[in-house]
Amino acid sequence: MHAQINDTIIEKLREEYSFERLIKNSITVNPASYSGARKYSINRFTILTEKSNTPNQLQQKGRGKNLWGAEVYSLQKLNDKTSVWGNASYTQGKNKQVVWNENSDYDLIYPYVAADSVGGDMKFENYSFSGGYSRKVNTYTLGIAGSYQATLSYRDIDPRPKNTAAYFSLAMGADKLILEKFRIGVYANAEKYTQKHYLSFVSNQGYPMIYNMSGLGNYNELLSGKLRQAYYEGWSYGGGLQIFEADNRNWYLNIGLKKFNLDKLLTEYTDLNASKINEQQFTFSAGKFFDSGKTVWGISAEGNSTERKGTENLFLNENSRNYIQIGSVEKYNHKINTIIFKGLIQVGNEKAKSSLLPFFGWVQEKEKYSSPLSRIELSKLTYGADYQWLKTFENLQTLSVTAGLSAANVYQKDALFNNSGKPSINAMLQENYAFQSSDFWQAKLDIHFHFSFPVVKNAFVGGKMIYSNFNNGSNTLFAMSIGSIF
């Protein structure tokens, strides 16, 4: 019995670090297909800390992070028909030297952020909970999953933003076994997002100009300098279709669509609607894998096409507290197209396994503000490879070593900026563009060692390092973790 338990734990670790499982993970967007991604139930507890320095980054995202956190994850196969899973996590820390953005969740609400040239470190706390349930009924599998995330970000010195954001999602899906060989699935999801933004100052020595940004350094002159409160409210909904081999998912195809709408409301002016985001996203993934017993190999492809449109409402200002909407105009557009191809070759035995994951990708990005005309156009190639060595020793000791080397080459670039007469804004645009249009190469190393001792069984300690070299400097990330998998 003890030997069987040990064998099961080793198989759980092999499954946890499997490149093959991670590649096929796109299938699990359907909650009905979630539990089939693993053969074994698993429990994982992790405490982590991370420190990064990112001088090469959009200024709106800061110059790095210091954080620590804890996470608990569990997937339980209650029987051959029913599975449940859940996740809870907490992180806190700070984003360093954030400028030109006083909000949280920049990637979600851009370009309509409150901004100034002073900024500073931004502290944050994140809480996240998620869970799901799936059950087989004859040839069908039904699933449902939900998640909730709350974020608080703030600064203790002027300017003093306080952002409270909440995110809730719900997904449902089903798949059906066809001819005992493959499954066809369908899923739908919906998400709700809100963010309350409040900006204050304590010093009586004056404060910087607060801009109501609208994209690529442009801003709403009428609304800038006055507003310190805003409320963001967004909805997204989507769905998809999938088909995959039933037993081991040795081939699969997944197609998804998603639509996202976000309104920015000015709460100081009776919830005046200042701007709106409309975004559409198309995703697909496909793969084919072969298993000869000692060797697993395969190929996969993932693609994404996203278009974000921004509409600004136009106002007549009768007095300082009364704005009348007189129209609207769509001025902002951001398109991103990506595709990446991956290969996999995996060889080994019960004691050791080696995996190689080469990849090659293409990215095209076009960002435009129509009046005054501003634009950025970039095309780049990405390529590299990850290598993993997983070794099992006696007494359940297991070592996982993953090393990777990658690069990106920008082969086409073009930019036009509106020289607003604000030197600080112009400097921000030029620095951001230098980062966006830079070639870079990246090296990473990730090591995890699993062991047991009398107090805690199946413990692990891990470390990760990422070094990225750009034309104008380098970024670094260091992380450590401890925990247990059982």
C-alpha positions as CSV (number, residue, x, y, z in Angstrom):
1,M,0.0,0.0,0.0
2,H,2.8,2.4,0.9
3,A,4.4,1.7,-2.5
4,Q,1.2,2.4,-4.3
5,I,0.8,5.7,-2.5
6,N,4.3,6.7,-3.4
7,D,3.8,5.7,-7.0
8,T,0.6,7.8,-7.2
9,I,2.3,10.9,-5.7
10,I,5.1,10.5,-8.3
11,E,2.6,10.3,-11.1
12,K,0.8,13.5,-9.7
13,L,4.1,15.3,-9.9
14,R,4.9,14.1,-13.4
15,E,1.4,15.2,-14.5
16,E,1.8,18.6,-12.7
17,Y,4.9,19.5,-14.6
18,S,3.9,17.9,-17.9
19,F,4.5,20.2,-21.0
20,E,1.9,18.1,-22.8
21,R,-0.8,18.9,-20.2
22,L,0.0,22.6,-20.2
23,I,-0.2,22.8,-24.0
24,K,-3.6,21.1,-24.0
25,N,-4.9,23.4,-21.2
26,S,-6.9,25.5,-23.7
27,I,-9.5,22.8,-23.8
28,T,-10.3,23.4,-20.1
29,V,-12.0,26.8,-20.9
30,N,-15.1,24.6,-21.1
31,P,-15.9,23.6,-17.5
32,A,-17.3,20.3,-18.8
33,S,-13.8,19.4,-20.1
34,Y,-11.9,20.7,-17.1
35,S,-11.5,17.5,-15.0
36,G,-10.4,15.4,-17.9
37,A,-7.2,17.4,-18.2
38,R,-5.8,15.3,-15.3
39,K,-5.9,11.7,-14.4
40,Y,-5.3,12.2,-10.7
41,S,-6.9,14.2,-7.9
42,I,-4.5,16.8,-6.6
43,N,-4.1,19.3,-3.7
44,R,-1.5,22.1,-3.9
45,F,-0.6,24.7,-1.3
46,T,1.9,27.4,-2.2
47,I,3.5,30.4,-0.4
48,L,5.5,32.6,-2.8
49,T,7.5,35.8,-3.0
50,E,8.5,37.7,-6.1
51,K,10.7,40.7,-7.0
52,S,11.0,42.1,-10.4
53,N,12.7,45.2,-11.9
54,T,11.3,46.2,-15.3
55,P,12.8,49.6,-16.5
56,N,11.9,48.4,-20.0
57,Q,8.1,48.4,-19.7
58,L,5.1,50.7,-20.4
59,Q,5.4,53.5,-17.8
60,Q,1.7,53.0,-17.0
61,K,2.6,49.5,-15.6
62,G,5.4,50.6,-13.4
63,R,9.1,49.6,-13.1
64,G,8.6,46.2,-11.4
65,K,6.9,44.6,-8.5
66,N,7.6,43.3,-5.0
67,L,5.0,40.9,-3.7
68,W,4.2,37.9,-1.6
69,G,1.2,35.6,-1.6
70,A,-0.4,32.3,-0.8
71,E,-2.5,30.0,-2.9
72,V,-4.6,26.8,-2.3
73,Y,-5.8,24.6,-5.2
74,S,-7.7,21.4,-5.2
75,L,-9.1,19.1,-7.9
76,Q,-11.0,16.1,-6.5
77,K,-12.3,13.2,-8.7
78,L,-15.1,12.0,-6.4
79,N,-15.8,9.0,-8.6
80,D,-15.6,8.1,-12.3
81,K,-18.4,10.6,-13.1
82,T,-18.1,13.5,-10.8
83,S,-15.3,16.1,-10.2
84,V,-15.1,19.3,-8.2
85,W,-12.3,21.9,-8.0
86,G,-11.5,25.1,-6.3
87,N,-8.8,27.7,-5.9
88,A,-8.2,30.5,-3.4
89,S,-5.4,33.0,-3.3
90,Y,-4.2,36.2,-1.7
91,T,-1.3,38.5,-2.8
92,Q,-0.1,41.8,-1.6
93,G,2.8,44.1,-2.6
94,K,3.5,47.1,-4.7
95,N,4.0,48.2,-8.2
96,K,7.1,50.4,-8.4
97,Q,7.2,53.8,-10.0
98,V,3.9,53.8,-11.7
99,V,3.4,57.0,-13.7
100,W,0.7,58.2,-16.2
101,N,-1.8,55.8,-14.6
102,E,-3.6,56.3,-11.3
103,N,-6.0,53.3,-11.9
104,S,-5.7,49.6,-11.4
105,D,-6.2,46.9,-14.1
106,Y,-4.6,49.0,-16.8
107,D,-4.8,46.2,-19.5
108,L,-8.6,46.0,-18.9
109,I,-9.6,49.7,-18.9
110,Y,-7.0,51.4,-21.2
111,P,-6.8,54.0,-22.7
112,Y,-9.3,55.8,-20.4
113,V,-7.2,56.2,-17.3
114,A,-6.6,59.1,-14.9
115,A,-3.0,60.1,-15.3
116,D,-0.3,62.5,-14.1
117,S,3.5,62.9,-14.4
118,V,4.3,62.4,-10.7
119,G,2.9,58.9,-9.9
120,G,4.9,56.7,-7.5
121,D,4.8,53.3,-6.0
122,M,1.3,51.8,-5.9
123,K,0.4,49.3,-3.1
124,F,-2.1,46.5,-3.9
125,E,-4.0,43.6,-2.4
126,N,-5.7,40.9,-4.4
127,Y,-8.2,38.3,-3.3
128,S,-9.3,35.5,-5.6
129,F,-11.7,32.6,-5.3
130,S,-12.8,30.1,-8.0
131,G,-14.4,26.7,-8.3
132,G,-16.2,24.3,-10.5
133,Y,-18.2,21.1,-10.8
134,S,-18.6,18.6,-13.6
135,R,-20.6,15.4,-14.0
136,K,-21.0,12.7,-16.6
137,V,-24.5,11.8,-17.5
138,N,-24.6,8.9,-20.0
139,T,-22.6,10.1,-23.0
140,Y,-22.7,13.8,-21.9
141,T,-20.5,15.7,-19.5
142,L,-22.0,18.9,-17.9
143,G,-20.0,21.5,-16.1
144,I,-20.2,24.9,-14.4
145,A,-17.5,27.2,-13.0
146,G,-17.3,30.6,-11.4
147,S,-14.8,33.0,-10.0
148,Y,-14.6,36.2,-8.0
149,Q,-11.6,38.5,-7.6
150,A,-11.3,41.7,-5.6
151,T,-8.4,44.2,-5.9
152,L,-7.5,47.2,-3.8
153,S,-4.7,49.5,-5.0
154,Y,-3.6,52.8,-3.3
155,R,-0.8,55.2,-2.6
156,D,0.1,56.8,0.8
157,I,1.6,60.0,-0.6
158,D,0.3,62.6,-3.1
159,P,-1.2,61.9,-5.5
160,R,-3.3,59.4,-3.4
161,P,-5.4,57.2,-5.6
162,K,-7.7,54.5,-4.1
163,N,-9.0,51.9,-6.5
164,T,-11.4,49.1,-5.6
165,A,-12.1,46.6,-8.3
166,A,-14.2,43.5,-8.5
167,Y,-14.4,40.8,-11.1
168,F,-17.0,38.0,-11.3
169,S,-17.3,35.3,-13.9
170,L,-19.6,32.4,-14.6
171,A,-19.2,29.7,-17.3
172,M,-21.3,26.7,-18.3
173,G,-20.6,24.0,-20.8
174,A,-21.3,20.5,-22.0
175,D,-19.7,17.9,-24.2
176,K,-20.9,14.7,-25.8
177,L,-19.1,11.4,-26.6
178,I,-19.4,10.6,-30.3
179,L,-18.8,7.1,-31.7
180,E,-16.8,6.2,-28.5
181,K,-13.9,8.1,-30.1
182,F,-14.1,11.8,-29.7
183,R,-16.0,14.5,-27.9
184,I,-17.8,17.6,-29.2
185,G,-18.2,20.4,-26.7
186,V,-19.9,23.8,-26.4
187,Y,-19.6,26.5,-23.7
188,A,-20.7,30.0,-22.8
189,N,-19.4,32.5,-20.2
190,A,-20.2,35.9,-18.9
191,E,-18.2,38.3,-16.8
192,K,-18.9,41.5,-14.8
193,Y,-16.2,44.1,-13.9
194,T,-16.3,47.2,-11.8
195,Q,-13.7,49.7,-10.5
196,K,-14.2,52.6,-8.2
197,H,-11.5,55.3,-8.6
198,Y,-10.9,58.1,-6.1
199,L,-8.0,60.5,-6.2
200,S,-7.1,62.9,-3.3
201,F,-4.3,65.2,-2.2
202,V,-3.2,66.2,1.3
203,S,-0.5,68.7,0.6
204,N,-1.6,72.4,0.3
205,Q,1.4,73.2,-1.8
206,G,-0.5,72.5,-5.0
207,Y,-0.8,69.3,-7.1
208,P,0.0,68.1,-10.6
209,M,-2.4,68.3,-13.6
210,I,-4.6,65.3,-13.7
211,Y,-5.3,64.2,-17.3
212,N,-8.3,62.2,-18.5
213,M,-6.4,60.1,-21.1
214,S,-7.9,58.9,-24.3
215,G,-5.1,57.1,-26.1
216,L,-1.6,57.5,-27.4
217,G,-0.9,60.6,-25.3
218,N,-4.1,62.4,-26.2
219,Y,-6.5,63.6,-23.5
220,N,-9.9,65.2,-23.0
221,E,-9.1,68.8,-22.3
222,L,-12.6,69.6,-21.0
223,L,-12.5,66.8,-18.4
224,S,-8.9,67.0,-17.4
225,G,-7.7,68.8,-14.3
226,K,-11.0,68.7,-12.5
227,L,-12.2,65.1,-12.0
228,R,-11.0,63.0,-9.1
229,Q,-13.7,60.3,-9.1
230,A,-14.7,57.7,-11.7
231,Y,-16.6,54.5,-11.9
232,Y,-15.8,51.8,-14.5
233,E,-18.5,49.2,-15.3
234,G,-18.0,46.4,-17.8
235,W,-19.6,43.3,-19.1
236,S,-18.2,40.5,-21.3
237,Y,-19.8,37.5,-22.8
238,G,-18.7,34.8,-25.1
239,G,-18.6,31.1,-26.0
240,G,-17.0,28.5,-28.1
241,L,-16.9,25.1,-29.7
242,Q,-14.4,22.3,-29.3
243,I,-13.8,18.8,-30.6
244,F,-11.1,16.5,-29.2
245,E,-10.1,12.8,-29.0
246,A,-11.9,11.3,-26.0
247,D,-9.3,9.1,-24.2
248,N,-6.1,11.1,-24.1
249,R,-6.9,14.3,-26.0
250,N,-4.3,13.3,-28.6
251,W,-5.9,15.8,-31.0
252,Y,-8.1,18.8,-30.4
253,L,-9.5,21.9,-31.9
254,N,-11.0,24.8,-29.9
255,I,-12.6,28.0,-31.2
256,G,-13.8,30.9,-29.0
257,L,-15.4,34.3,-29.4
258,K,-15.7,37.0,-26.7
259,K,-17.2,40.5,-26.6
260,F,-16.3,43.1,-23.9
261,N,-18.0,46.5,-23.2
262,L,-16.8,49.0,-20.6
263,D,-18.3,52.4,-19.6
264,K,-16.4,55.1,-17.8
265,L,-18.8,57.1,-15.6
266,L,-17.9,60.4,-13.9
267,T,-19.5,60.1,-10.4
268,E,-18.9,63.8,-9.6
269,Y,-21.3,64.7,-12.4
270,T,-24.3,62.4,-11.7
271,D,-22.6,59.4,-13.5
272,L,-21.9,61.2,-16.7
273,N,-20.8,58.7,-19.3
274,A,-17.4,60.0,-20.5
275,S,-16.3,57.1,-22.8
276,K,-16.9,53.5,-23.8
277,I,-14.8,50.6,-24.9
278,N,-16.0,47.9,-27.3
279,E,-13.7,44.9,-27.8
280,Q,-14.1,41.7,-29.8
281,Q,-11.8,38.8,-29.5
282,F,-11.4,35.6,-31.5
283,T,-9.2,32.7,-30.3
284,F,-8.4,29.2,-31.6
285,S,-6.1,26.4,-30.6
286,A,-5.4,23.1,-32.2
287,G,-2.9,20.2,-31.6
288,K,-2.0,16.7,-32.6
289,F,0.1,14.4,-30.4
290,F,1.6,10.9,-30.9
291,D,2.6,8.4,-28.2
292,S,4.9,5.4,-29.0
293,G,5.3,4.4,-25.4
294,K,8.7,5.7,-24.7
295,T,8.4,8.9,-26.8
296,V,5.6,11.5,-27.0
297,W,5.8,14.1,-29.7
298,G,3.4,16.6,-31.3
299,I,2.6,20.0,-32.7
300,S,0.2,22.7,-31.7
301,A,-1.0,26.1,-32.8
302,E,-2.6,29.0,-30.9
303,G,-4.0,32.2,-32.4
304,N,-5.7,35.3,-31.1
305,S,-7.2,38.3,-32.9
306,T,-8.4,41.3,-30.7
307,E,-9.8,44.6,-31.7
308,R,-10.5,47.3,-29.2
309,K,-12.5,50.4,-30.1
310,G,-12.8,53.5,-27.9
311,T,-15.7,56.0,-28.2
312,E,-15.6,59.4,-26.5
313,N,-18.7,61.4,-25.7
314,L,-18.8,65.1,-26.5
315,F,-20.2,67.6,-24.0
316,L,-21.3,71.2,-23.8
317,N,-20.2,72.8,-20.6
318,E,-22.8,75.3,-19.4
319,N,-21.2,75.7,-16.0
320,S,-18.7,74.0,-13.8
321,R,-21.2,71.4,-12.6
322,N,-23.4,70.9,-15.6
323,Y,-22.3,69.0,-18.7
324,I,-24.7,68.2,-21.6
325,Q,-23.9,65.4,-24.0
326,I,-24.1,66.6,-27.6
327,G,-22.6,63.7,-29.4
328,S,-20.0,60.9,-29.5
329,V,-17.1,60.0,-31.7
330,E,-15.1,56.8,-32.1
331,K,-11.4,57.9,-32.1
332,Y,-9.4,55.0,-30.6
333,N,-8.6,51.7,-32.2
334,H,-6.2,48.9,-31.2
335,K,-5.8,45.7,-33.1
336,I,-3.5,42.8,-32.1
337,N,-3.1,39.6,-34.0
338,T,-0.9,36.7,-32.7
339,I,-0.2,33.2,-33.7
340,I,2.3,30.8,-32.2
341,F,3.3,27.3,-33.3
342,K,4.8,24.8,-30.8
343,G,6.5,21.5,-31.1
344,L,6.9,18.9,-28.4
345,I,9.2,15.9,-28.0
346,Q,9.3,14.0,-24.7
347,V,11.4,10.9,-23.9
348,G,12.1,9.1,-20.7
349,N,11.2,6.3,-18.3
350,E,9.8,6.0,-14.7
351,K,12.9,7.6,-13.2
352,A,13.7,10.5,-15.6
353,K,12.0,12.4,-18.3
354,S,13.2,15.0,-20.7
355,S,11.0,17.4,-22.7
356,L,11.8,19.9,-25.4
357,L,9.3,22.6,-26.5
358,P,10.5,24.7,-29.5
359,F,8.1,27.5,-30.6
360,F,7.8,30.1,-33.3
361,G,5.3,33.0,-33.4
362,W,4.2,36.2,-35.2
363,V,2.7,39.3,-33.7
364,Q,1.1,42.3,-35.5
365,E,-0.1,45.3,-33.5
366,K,-1.8,48.5,-34.8
367,E,-2.8,51.2,-32.4
368,K,-4.4,54.4,-33.7
369,Y,-6.0,57.6,-32.5
370,S,-7.9,59.4,-35.3
371,S,-7.9,63.1,-34.4
372,P,-5.3,64.4,-33.9
373,L,-3.8,61.6,-35.8
374,S,-1.5,59.3,-33.7
375,R,-0.5,55.7,-34.5
376,I,1.9,52.9,-33.7
377,E,2.3,49.9,-36.1
378,L,4.5,47.0,-35.1
379,S,5.2,43.5,-36.6
380,K,7.5,41.0,-34.8
381,L,8.7,37.4,-34.9
382,T,9.2,35.4,-31.7
383,Y,11.0,32.2,-31.4
384,G,12.8,30.0,-28.8
385,A,12.7,26.8,-26.9
386,D,12.0,25.5,-23.4
387,Y,13.7,22.3,-22.0
388,Q,12.6,20.4,-18.9
389,W,14.3,17.6,-17.0
390,L,12.3,15.7,-14.4
391,K,14.1,13.2,-12.2
392,T,12.7,11.0,-9.5
393,F,15.1,9.8,-6.7
394,E,14.5,7.6,-3.7
395,N,12.1,8.5,-0.8
396,L,9.8,10.5,-3.1
397,Q,12.5,13.1,-3.9
398,T,11.8,14.7,-7.2
399,L,13.7,17.4,-9.1
400,S,12.2,19.5,-11.9
401,V,14.5,21.8,-13.9
402,T,13.1,24.0,-16.7
403,A,15.3,26.2,-18.8
404,G,14.3,28.5,-21.6
405,L,15.8,30.8,-24.2
406,S,13.7,33.0,-26.5
407,A,13.9,36.1,-28.6
408,A,11.7,38.7,-30.4
409,N,12.7,40.6,-33.6
410,V,10.7,43.6,-34.6
411,Y,11.0,43.6,-38.4
412,Q,8.6,46.4,-39.2
413,K,7.8,49.5,-37.1
414,D,6.2,52.9,-37.6
415,A,4.9,55.6,-35.3
416,L,3.4,59.1,-35.5
417,F,2.6,61.1,-32.4
418,N,0.7,64.3,-31.8
419,N,3.2,66.7,-30.2
420,S,0.7,68.0,-27.6
421,G,2.9,70.8,-26.3
422,K,3.3,68.9,-23.1
423,P,7.0,67.8,-22.9
424,S,6.2,65.2,-20.1
425,I,3.6,63.5,-22.3
426,N,5.9,63.5,-25.3
427,A,8.7,62.0,-23.3
428,M,6.4,59.2,-22.0
429,L,5.3,58.4,-25.6
430,Q,8.9,58.2,-26.9
431,E,10.0,56.0,-24.0
432,N,7.1,53.7,-24.3
433,Y,7.7,53.4,-28.1
434,A,11.3,52.6,-27.5
435,F,10.3,49.6,-25.4
436,Q,7.5,48.5,-27.7
437,S,9.7,48.5,-30.8
438,S,12.8,47.0,-29.2
439,D,14.2,43.6,-30.1
440,F,14.9,41.5,-27.0
441,W,16.1,38.1,-25.9
442,Q,15.1,36.3,-22.7
443,A,16.6,33.5,-20.6
444,K,14.8,31.8,-17.8
445,L,15.4,29.1,-15.2
446,D,12.8,27.4,-13.0
447,I,13.8,24.7,-10.4
448,H,11.5,22.8,-8.0
449,F,12.6,20.2,-5.6
450,H,10.1,17.9,-3.9
451,F,10.8,16.0,-0.7
452,S,9.3,14.7,2.5
453,F,10.2,15.1,6.2
454,P,8.3,14.1,9.4
455,V,6.4,17.3,9.9
456,V,5.2,18.0,6.3
457,K,4.8,15.2,3.7
458,N,5.4,15.9,0.0
459,A,6.8,19.4,0.4
460,F,8.6,21.4,-2.2
461,V,10.8,24.4,-2.6
462,G,11.2,26.3,-5.8
463,G,13.0,29.2,-7.4
464,K,12.7,31.1,-10.7
465,M,14.8,33.6,-12.5
466,I,14.0,35.5,-15.8
467,Y,16.4,37.8,-17.5
468,S,15.3,39.9,-20.5
469,N,17.7,42.0,-22.5
470,F,16.4,45.0,-24.6
471,N,18.1,47.6,-26.7
472,N,18.1,50.1,-23.8
473,G,18.7,47.8,-20.9
474,S,17.4,44.7,-19.1
475,N,14.6,43.4,-16.9
476,T,15.0,40.8,-14.1
477,L,12.6,38.7,-12.1
478,F,13.4,36.5,-9.1
479,A,10.8,34.3,-7.3
480,M,10.8,31.7,-4.6
481,S,8.1,29.4,-3.4
482,I,7.5,26.7,-0.8
483,G,4.5,24.4,-0.4
484,S,3.1,21.0,-0.7
485,I,1.5,18.8,-3.4
486,F,-0.5,15.7,-2.4
